[in-house]
Amino acid sequence: MPFTNNPLQNRLLAALTSDVRARLQPDLEEVQLTLGSVLYESRNQMSHIYFPANSIVSLLYVMADGASAEIAVVGKEGVVGISLFMGGGSTPSRAVVQSAGLAYRLPAAALKMEFDRFGGLHHLFLRYTQALLTQMAQTAVCNRHHTIDQQLCRWLLLSLDCLESNRISMTQELIANMLGVRREGVNHAAGKLQSSGIIQYGHGIITVLDRRRLEERACECYYVVRNEVDRLLH
């Protein structure tokens, strides 16, 4: 089935050599991801790996009491389902669509066959895994040592990096769930950004009006993650 869009919107697919892409293409499927849909649940066996194009997927750790916190965000720079090629097959996290849009998915068997060639895909995916682990570690540090204001700025910037526009569809309640903080804290932090003219918020849409000033308010965690992605995936 021909693609209606270009899989090379995803940086990992774009970085593969033409011969690797030719082997994957017969099994690569274009899918629309809807807001809030779950790509995989904690501990469940995964059947596909997903390459977001203009969508965003949040990796969440869910506690026994139902509380959750985001441990990483994956967009056009990455892939969802690293356990499939790292040998685990499942993970304690949940993958939830944070921003609706297009993605490409590949069955587990096709991925493993190419990964086990120990060629270009193998090396590229291991470098991406290092970048993802950096993001997870930096998220833990940020949540422990930085203010909700700084965490919100980091989260907004990481989300913007996954999109082609300056608009993010997300309620403050969902942001609070992602960050693992109280909604009142997010309301206060977002209110300060809005009163400063950095963002505009309404009807579940956050529009970033001044990215430069948003970056100035972000903590070092955003830059560590962005620089590591650029270093490893170039």
C-alpha positions in Angstrom: 0.0 0.0 0.0 1.6 3.3 -1.0 2.3 5.9 1.6 0.3 9.2 1.5 3.1 11.0 3.3 6.9 10.6 3.5 8.4 8.2 6.0 11.6 10.2 5.9 9.9 12.8 8.2 11.2 10.5 10.9 14.9 11.2 11.5 15.8 7.5 12.1 14.2 6.3 8.9 15.8 9.2 7.0 19.3 8.2 8.4 19.1 4.6 7.2 20.8 3.7 3.9 18.6 3.2 0.9 19.2 -0.6 0.9 18.1 -0.9 4.5 15.0 1.2 3.8 14.2 -1.0 0.7 14.3 -4.1 2.9 12.0 -2.5 5.5 9.5 -0.8 3.2 7.3 -3.9 2.4 6.5 -4.3 6.1 6.4 -0.6 7.0 2.8 0.6 7.5 1.5 4.2 7.7 -0.8 4.7 10.7 -2.7 7.7 12.2 -2.2 8.0 16.0 -5.1 9.5 17.9 -4.7 11.6 21.1 -4.7 9.5 24.2 -4.4 6.1 22.4 -2.1 3.5 24.1 0.5 1.9 21.8 1.6 -0.6 24.5 0.8 -1.2 28.1 3.2 -2.0 30.9 4.6 -5.6 30.9 2.6 -6.5 27.7 4.4 -8.1 24.8 5.0 -5.6 21.9 4.0 -6.5 18.4 5.3 -3.4 16.5 7.8 -0.6 16.7 6.6 2.9 15.9 8.4 5.7 14.1 6.5 9.0 14.8 6.5 11.5 11.9 4.4 14.5 13.1 3.0 12.9 16.3 4.4 12.7 19.8 4.3 9.7 22.1 4.9 9.9 25.9 6.5 7.0 27.8 4.9 6.9 31.2 5.6 5.0 34.4 2.3 4.1 36.1 2.3 3.4 39.8 0.1 0.8 41.5 -2.3 3.5 42.7 -2.8 4.8 39.1 -0.6 7.8 39.5 1.8 8.4 36.5 4.7 10.5 35.4 6.4 10.9 32.1 9.9 9.5 31.8 10.5 10.4 28.2 8.9 11.9 25.1 9.4 10.5 21.6 8.8 12.4 18.3 10.2 12.5 14.8 13.7 12.0 16.1 13.1 8.6 17.5 11.3 5.3 17.8 8.8 3.8 20.3 9.5 0.2 21.4 13.2 -0.1 22.0 12.6 -3.3 24.1 11.9 -5.1 20.8 15.5 -4.8 19.7 17.2 -4.6 23.2 15.9 -8.1 23.9 13.3 -7.4 26.5 10.1 -7.7 24.5 8.2 -5.7 27.1 8.8 -2.8 29.5 7.3 -1.5 32.8 6.3 1.8 31.1 3.2 2.7 29.0 3.3 4.4 25.7 0.6 7.0 25.2 0.0 9.3 22.2 0.5 12.9 23.5 0.0 14.6 20.2 -2.1 13.1 17.4 -0.6 12.6 14.0 1.2 10.3 11.6 3.6 7.5 12.4 5.0 4.4 10.7 5.0 1.0 12.3 7.1 -2.1 11.7 6.3 -5.6 12.9 8.6 -7.0 15.5 9.8 -9.9 13.3 10.9 -7.5 10.4 12.7 -5.3 12.9 14.6 -8.1 14.6 15.6 -9.6 11.2 17.2 -6.3 10.2 18.7 -5.5 13.6 20.4 -8.9 13.7 22.3 -8.1 10.5 24.5 -5.9 12.7 24.6 -3.2 10.0 23.5 0.4 9.8 20.2 0.0 11.6 21.8 -1.8 14.5 24.4 0.9 15.1 21.9 3.8 14.6 19.3 2.3 17.0 21.9 1.7 19.7 22.9 5.4 19.4 19.3 6.4 19.6 18.9 4.3 22.7 21.8 6.1 24.4 20.0 9.4 23.6 16.8 8.1 25.0 18.5 6.9 28.2 20.0 10.4 28.6 16.5 11.9 28.4 15.2 9.5 31.0 18.1 10.2 33.4 17.8 14.0 32.8 14.0 13.9 33.4 14.6 12.2 36.8 17.2 14.8 37.8 14.9 17.6 36.6 11.9 16.3 38.5 14.0 16.1 41.7 16.0 19.4 41.6 14.2 21.9 39.4 11.0 24.0 39.9 7.7 23.2 38.2 8.3 26.4 36.1 11.5 25.0 34.8 10.0 21.5 34.2 7.2 23.0 32.2 9.6 25.0 30.0 11.6 21.8 29.4 8.5 19.8 28.6 7.2 22.5 26.2 10.5 22.8 24.4 10.9 19.0 24.0 7.4 18.8 22.6 8.0 21.7 20.2 11.1 19.9 18.9 8.8 17.1 17.8 6.4 19.3 15.8 6.5 21.6 12.8 4.3 24.3 14.4 4.4 26.3 17.6 1.0 24.9 18.8 0.7 22.1 21.3 -2.7 20.4 22.0 -2.7 19.5 25.6 -4.8 20.4 28.7 -3.1 21.5 31.9 -4.5 18.5 33.7 -2.7 16.2 31.2 0.5 18.2 31.6 0.3 17.8 35.3 -0.1 14.0 34.9 2.9 13.9 32.6 5.1 15.8 35.0 3.7 14.0 38.0 2.8 17.2 39.8 -0.4 18.8 41.0 -2.5 20.6 38.5 -2.4 23.8 40.6 1.3 24.0 40.1 1.0 23.7 36.3 -1.7 26.3 36.3 0.5 28.7 38.2 3.6 28.1 36.0 1.6 28.4 32.8 -0.1 31.5 34.1 3.3 33.2 34.6 4.4 32.2 31.1 1.2 33.6 29.6 1.3 36.9 31.6 4.9 37.3 30.4 3.8 37.0 26.7 5.8 33.8 26.2 2.8 31.5 25.6 -0.9 31.8 24.9 -3.2 29.2 26.4 -6.9 28.4 25.8 -9.2 25.6 24.9 -6.6 22.9 25.3 -4.1 24.6 22.9 -0.8 26.0 24.0 0.8 28.4 21.5 4.4 29.4 22.1 4.8 33.0 21.1 8.4 33.6 22.1 10.6 30.5 21.9 13.8 32.4 22.7 12.5 33.6 26.1 11.1 30.1 26.8 14.6 28.7 26.3 16.0 31.3 28.6 13.6 30.1 31.4 14.3 26.4 30.8 16.8 24.6 33.0 20.0 22.9 31.7 18.1 19.6 31.3 16.6 20.6 28.0 19.9 21.5 26.5 21.6 18.3 27.7 18.9 16.2 26.0 18.8 18.2 22.8 22.6 18.3 22.4 22.8 14.5 23.0 20.2 13.8 20.3 22.0 16.0 17.8 25.4 14.5 18.7 24.3 10.9 18.4 21.9 11.1 15.5 23.8 13.4 13.1 
